[in-house]
Amino acid sequence: MPTAARRIRLGRLPSSPAGPSHDLPARRRGLSRRSVLGGLLGAGAAGAVAGCGLIEPEPAVPAVATDPLETLVAEKQTLLDLYEATIAAHGDLAARLTPLRDAHREHRDALLELLDARRRAALARATPPVPGPSPATSAPAVSTDGAAALVALRAAERTASARSRSACLAVTAGSGTGDAASASERIVVLGSISAAEASHEVALA
């Protein structure tokens, strides 16, 4: 008859005396399983949170400093819109005004080229490359009288020339040079634009 030690070595427990069973009750076994599963889920959630901390956030895109030329670009677009509206309202003035309008489009585009690439892209989306008013603004009001419409254009040219000259002088004084072009490039472009606008005022007289 094998001894108890012999039976244990063979992987069989000795028979227990009469009384409560050595097996855990079903309720205790269920609680134990739930406790183990809860612990594993809790450990998994903690690991997931810790893992999220290992993912570095995307670096913030640095803001681009405002360039003084942006305001000037917007003003040139406003002047372009005025020319477009005047030509649309007074077809008899089209031959006279179209070359001046086209010159202002060239001025606007030249200023855009002086800007930082990101600023240039943002402004270009708001300025139409083909004839027509800017999509961001409504067409300006134009007098039904041709002579009065020309007076309004002359006043706009006078203001534009003064603003371009002021911007040129600011660059000469060492302020507002921006990031995309040297001060000398800006002085040449702004000086040329100011002179052209002054000549436009004379041409519209």
Secondary structure, DSSP 8 states (H G I E B T S, - for coil): ---HHHHHHTT------SSS-SS--HHHHHHHHHHHHHHHHHHHHHHHHHHHHTS------------THHHHHHHHHHHHHHHHHHHHH-GGGHHHHHHHHHHHHHHHHHHHHTS-HHHHHHHHHHS-SSSS--TTS------SSHHHHHHHHHHHHHHHHHHHHHHHHHHHTT----SSS-HHHHHHHHHHHHHHHHHHHHHT-
